[in-house]
Amino acid sequence: MSDDRFDRMVERVRRLLALAEDPASSENEAELAYAQAQRIMQEHAIESWRLKRADEPLRPVVERRVGLDRDPANRYRADLARTVARANQCDAYASFETSRNHRDVIVEVVFVGAERDIEKAVMLWQSMELYRAGRWRPALRQARSRRRVGRDSFRNGFYKGFGARIQERFDELNRDLERDAAGRDLVLASRQAVARYMGGLDFVDANFPALSSDRDGVRAGRQAANHVGIGLATFEADGIVKALAA
């Protein structure tokens, strides 16, 4: 994909995600915008794998910082960012600040990798966060119809379960791809370059308070994660391998 086509794809997805997140959009408009953004990212993902060559020159490793509002749940957002980044030949780490009560709060997520890989990872992560943020409250209302449950603990459980299931889905996809030598060779050099960059960073341990998580929230989050697109995982693994071979 040429740089111009890639830039147009990125801009189109950004506009769709903004429409999906706009409070002025109707529920139907938001759902359609989100679904279309997912479809474009999935189509781009398979096209990128088809066109990428093992001898393609490596692009320089850079950083992209994404700011977050102060929220204890940011630890789950940072975990999901790292999961999505690593599945797209990048990596991610959290930057935090210490509050007056001496508790650390994540204030931004930093993506590391080639610029194009970061662009895809950030868009996919943000689309997942949009989906997750829109699903946990209806799930909470459903859970409360059966028993008393705390809002924060359910939200924490939902975010935790969602992230864990997304990690499992990427792991399943990665195992399928790594059975094929072409799939391994295409990503190995990029991952090694990112690993070298991350190895040169100096990380400080954070002091995060313990968060309670509701079991029904975890279960609901896992179920929701089965319905969100993760790029290449939308396609059958055999189909991906055949596309790479072609």
N, C-alpha and C positions, 0 to 999 in steps of 0.2 A: 504494500500500500504506500503511495507517495505521501510526502509530508503534507501537501495540500489536502488530500483526501482524508488523511488522519486528523488534521486540524478541523475540517468540516464535521467529521464524525464526532469529535470531542465537543464542539460547540453545540451540535444538535442534541447530544445527550444531556449536556448541562441545562439547556433550555427546557427539555422535557422533565428533568428532575426538579427544576425550579417550579415548573407548573404543577407537578405532583405535590410539592410541599406548600404551595401557595394557599393560604386559608380561604382566599376568594374562589378557589376552584371547587366545583361540585365534587361529590364523592365519585361520581362516574368519570368526570374529567380527570381527576387525580389518578384513578385506577388505570385509565387508558394511557395516560402519559407515562406512568411508571412501567406498564407492560411494554410500551413501545421503546422506552429507553433500554429495558432489559434485552429486548430482541435485537436492537442495534449493537449492543455490546457483545452479545453472543455471536452474531454474524461476523463482527470484526475479529473476535477471538479465533474462530475457526479459519478465517481468511489469513490471519497473521501466521498461524501454524502452517498453513499450506505454502505460504510464500517464503518463509524464513529458511535460510540456508545455514548449514553447519559452519561454513567458512565466512559467514557474514562478519564484518569487522565489529568489534565491541564498541558500544557507545559509552562515553564517560559516565562514571557514577556520580550522581548529584543528590541533594537533599531537597525535600519539599515539606514545609511545616504547615500543619493544619490546626488552627486554634479551636479550642473547645470552651464552652461555658463551664464554670465550676460546678461539678456534680460528682458525688461519690461513685455513680455508675460509670464514670469515665474509664475506670479500670477495665470494665467489660468492653467499652468501645475501643480502647487501646489493644486489648487482646484480639478482638475481631480484626482490627487494622493489621496486626502482625500476621494473623492467619491468612488474610487475603493477599497481603504483600508477598509473603513467602510462596504462595501459590502462583504468583505472577512474576517470579524471578527478581523480587525485591526483598526488602526487609523493612521493619518499622520499629521505632522505640518511642517511649513516652517521656515527655518533659514535664516536670512537676514543680510546684511552689509550696512552701510551708506556710500554713495559716497561723492565726494568732493562738489557736489551741494546740499548736505544735503537731498538727496532723498534715500530712502531705496530700495535695490534690493535683491530679493531672490537669494541665492547662493546654497541652497541645500534643499532637502525634506527629512524629517526624518520619517520613517515608524516605528510604534510601534505595537507589537503583538507577538504571538508565531512565532518561526523562520520559520516553514513551511508555515504558513499563510502569513507571510511577503514575502516569496519567490514567492508564487503564485501571490500576489497582485502587487509586483514590476514588475514581468514579464508581467502581464496583462496590467498594466499602461504603461510600455514601449512599448508594442505592439500597444496600442491605440495611443500613442504619435507618433510612427512611421507612423501609418496610417494617423493621422491628419496632420502631417508635409508634407506628400506626396500628400494630396488632396486639400490644400487651394490655391496653386498657379494655378492649372488648373481651379479651381472655379473662381479665380480672373480674369483669361483671358476671361472666358465666360462672367462674369459680365461686363468687359470692352468693350465687343462687343456690349453692349446695352447702356452704359452710362459711363461718367467719374467717376472713383472711386479711392480713395487713397489706396495705397498698405498697409500701416500700419493699417488704420481704418478697411479695409476689413479683414486683418489677425486677428485683435483683435476681430471683430465680429464673424468670423468663429470659432475661438477658444472658444469664449464665448458660442455661440450657440451649438457647439459640446459638451462641458462640461455639459450644461444644459440638453440636450437630453439624455446623458448617465445617468445622475442623475435620470431622469424620468424613464428610462428603468429599472434601479436597483430598484427604488421605486415600480414599477409595479410588478416586480418579487418578491420583499420582501412581498408585500401584499398577493400574492398567496401562498407563503411558510408559512406565519404566520397563515393562516387559518388552518394549520395542526399542532397539538400539538407536533408531533415528530420533525418537522422542527424548531419550537420555542426552544424546549429543547436542541437541538443539538448545538445551537449557543449562548444561553443566558449566560452560564458560561464564555465562552471566551470573550464575549463583556463586561461583568462585570469586569473581570480581567484587560482588557485594559483600561476601564473607570477609574478604581482605579489608574492605573499607570499615565494616563493623568492628573488626578486630582491632582497629586503630583508635576506636572511641573509648573514652573513659566514663563508665557509668557509675552512678551513685545509687545505693539502695534507698528506697523510699519507705516511709513509715505510714502504711495505710491501715486504717481501722478495720476490724472485722465486720463483715456485713452478713446479716441473716438472709437466707434464701428459702422460699417456700417450695415444697416438693411439687405441688400442682403447677406452680410457676415454671419450674424447670421442665416439667413434662409438656406444658403448653408451648414453651419456647422451642423445644426440640421439634414439636409437630409443625410449628410455623416455619422453621428453617428448612423443612422438606419442600416448601412451596416457593422458595425464592431462587431465582436463577444465579448460578455461579460461573457463568461463561461457558467454558468448554464442557462442563459436566452435563449441559443440556443435550449434548450429542452422545450417541452410543460410542463407547470406547473403541470398538472394532472399526467404526466409521472414521474416527479420528486417525487411527493408525493407517488405514487405507488411504486417507487423504494425504497424510504425511508421505507415504510411499509413492503416491502419484506425483 
